[in-house]
């Protein structure tokens, strides 16, 4: 599949949701993941048992919208339930894109919406969990931009073979500006997603 994509979330406050989204991003072949103005306290997991390749996937922490850097030619696509957003089934995904979702029980900030090149929405009756919404968007990108044998008109599997892939020349990209915001991989957050629950902190008796 030509192009690349990254995915991130604005003002996220639950590490479990961060880990769940980024674990799915790794499964769908994301090139990078990021947070914008995250409000949760990161707990570094130096000895977490997780995928080595996931640990190498670039993770960027942008403290403010002004500081957010994206590779040249990478379109920012917001995912938000607003009236003038394009419904996901009708959206043509950019070849190179960074998708950004809003936090739990809230929406993308107006400033972030204004920064986006496109706004899309998943045609549901109400908002989905941020991790589920991310999966839906990434799956739609995979289906619409990936190379798969065409679906037949009748129920069942494909009846036509997929044509052989023809590779083009390699493309070299520079990400020098964004490197200033690269952070340690979110292994602790991923571990929370893999265990399926938040780790409870001991209660402060003086609180």
C-alpha positions in Angstrom: 0.0 0.0 0.0 1.4 3.3 -1.0 1.8 6.2 1.4 2.0 6.2 5.2 -0.1 7.3 8.2 0.1 8.2 11.8 -2.6 8.4 14.4 -2.9 10.4 17.7 -5.2 11.9 20.2 -5.8 15.3 21.8 -6.0 15.9 25.6 -6.2 12.2 26.4 -6.3 11.5 30.2 -6.4 7.7 30.5 -3.2 5.7 29.8 -5.3 2.6 29.1 -7.0 4.3 26.1 -3.6 5.5 24.9 -2.2 2.0 25.0 -5.3 0.5 23.3 -5.3 3.0 20.4 -1.5 2.7 19.9 -1.5 -1.1 20.1 -4.2 -1.2 17.3 -2.2 1.4 15.3 0.8 -1.0 15.4 -1.4 -3.8 14.1 -2.6 -1.7 11.2 0.9 -0.6 10.2 1.0 3.0 11.4 4.3 4.7 10.8 4.1 6.8 14.0 1.8 7.7 16.9 1.4 10.9 18.9 -0.4 12.7 21.7 -1.3 16.4 21.7 -1.6 18.2 25.1 -2.0 14.9 26.9 -3.2 15.2 30.5 -2.3 11.8 32.0 0.8 11.1 34.0 3.1 8.8 32.1 4.5 5.8 33.9 7.6 4.5 32.1 7.7 0.7 31.8 11.3 -0.1 31.3 10.8 -3.8 31.8 7.4 -4.3 30.1 7.2 -7.5 28.0 5.9 -6.2 24.7 6.7 -6.3 21.0 10.1 -5.0 20.1 8.9 -3.5 16.9 6.2 -1.6 18.8 8.9 -0.2 21.0 10.7 1.1 18.0 7.6 2.8 16.4 8.1 6.6 16.6 6.0 8.2 19.4 5.8 12.0 19.7 4.5 14.1 22.5 3.4 17.5 21.5 2.6 19.8 24.4 0.7 22.4 22.4 -1.0 22.7 19.0 1.6 25.2 18.0 4.4 22.8 18.7 2.8 20.0 16.6 5.0 19.1 13.6 4.1 16.7 10.8 6.1 15.6 7.8 5.9 17.7 4.7 2.9 16.7 2.6 1.2 14.9 5.5 -2.5 15.9 5.8 -4.1 16.2 9.2 -7.4 14.5 9.4 -9.7 15.1 12.4 -12.2 12.6 13.5 -15.2 14.3 15.0 -19.0 14.2 15.0 -19.8 17.6 13.6 -22.4 18.5 11.0 -20.2 19.4 8.1 -17.7 16.5 8.6 -17.4 14.0 5.7 -18.9 10.6 6.5 -16.1 8.0 6.6 -17.6 5.7 4.0 -17.5 8.6 1.5 -14.0 9.8 2.4 -11.0 9.4 0.1 -8.1 8.9 2.4 -5.0 11.0 1.6 -1.9 9.0 0.6 0.0 10.5 3.6 -2.1 11.3 6.6 -2.1 11.9 10.4 -5.4 11.1 12.1 -6.3 12.9 15.3 -9.1 12.0 17.7 -10.6 13.8 20.6 -10.3 12.8 24.3 -12.7 10.7 26.4 -16.1 12.4 26.9 -15.1 15.5 24.9 -14.4 16.7 21.4 -11.4 18.0 19.4 -10.7 21.6 20.4 -11.9 24.3 17.9 -8.3 25.3 17.3 -7.4 21.7 16.3 -10.5 21.4 14.1 -9.3 24.6 12.3 -5.9 23.2 11.9 -7.2 20.0 10.2 -7.1 19.6 6.4 -10.1 17.3 6.6 -12.8 16.4 9.2 -14.4 13.0 9.0 -17.1 11.4 11.1 -18.1 7.8 11.7 -21.9 7.5 10.9 -23.0 6.3 14.3 -25.9 7.4 16.6 -23.4 8.5 19.3 -19.7 8.8 19.9 -17.6 5.7 20.1 -14.8 5.0 22.6 -11.6 6.6 21.3 -9.8 3.3 20.8 -12.8 1.8 18.9 -13.1 4.9 16.7 -9.4 4.7 15.8 -9.8 1.1 14.8 -12.7 1.9 12.5 -10.8 4.7 10.8 -7.7 2.6 10.3 -9.7 -0.3 9.0 -11.5 1.9 6.5 -8.1 3.3 5.3 -6.8 -0.3 4.9 -9.8 -1.4 2.9 -10.0 1.7 0.7 -6.2 2.1 0.0 -5.0 -1.5 0.3 -4.7 -4.0 -2.5 -7.3 -6.7 -2.2 -9.1 -8.9 -4.6 -12.4 -7.3 -5.5 -15.5 -8.4 -3.6 -17.9 -10.4 -5.7 -21.5 -9.5 -6.2 -22.8 -12.6 -4.5 -22.1 -13.7 -0.9 -18.7 -15.3 -0.4 -15.1 -14.8 -1.2 -13.4 -13.2 -4.3 -13.6 -14.8 -7.7 -10.9 -12.7 -9.3 -7.2 -12.9 -8.6 -5.3 -9.9 -7.3 -3.0 -8.4 -10.1 0.7 -8.6 -9.4 2.2 -5.6 -7.6 4.5 -3.3 -9.5 7.0 -1.5 -7.2 8.1 2.1 -7.9 11.3 3.9 -7.0 12.2 4.4 -3.3 11.1 7.7 -1.8 13.3 9.2 1.0 11.6 11.5 3.6 13.1 13.9 6.1 11.5 14.3 9.5 14.1 16.5 11.2 11.6 19.1 12.6 9.4 16.5 14.3 12.3 14.7 16.0 12.5 17.3 18.7 9.2 15.9 20.1 10.0 12.2 19.9 9.6 10.5 23.2 10.1 7.1 24.8 7.7 4.5 23.4 4.4 4.1 25.3 5.2 0.6 26.6 3.5 1.1 29.9 0.3 2.3 28.2 0.5 -0.7 25.9 0.9 -3.1 28.8 -2.3 -1.7 30.4 -4.2 -2.3 27.2 -2.8 -5.9 26.9 -3.9 -6.7 30.5 -7.3 -5.3 29.9 -7.5 -3.1 32.9 -6.1 0.0 34.6 -3.6 -0.5 37.3 -4.9 0.8 40.6 -2.6 3.2 42.5 -2.5 2.9 46.3 -4.7 5.4 48.0 -3.0 8.3 49.8 -4.0 8.1 53.5 -3.4 11.9 53.8 -5.6 12.8 50.8 
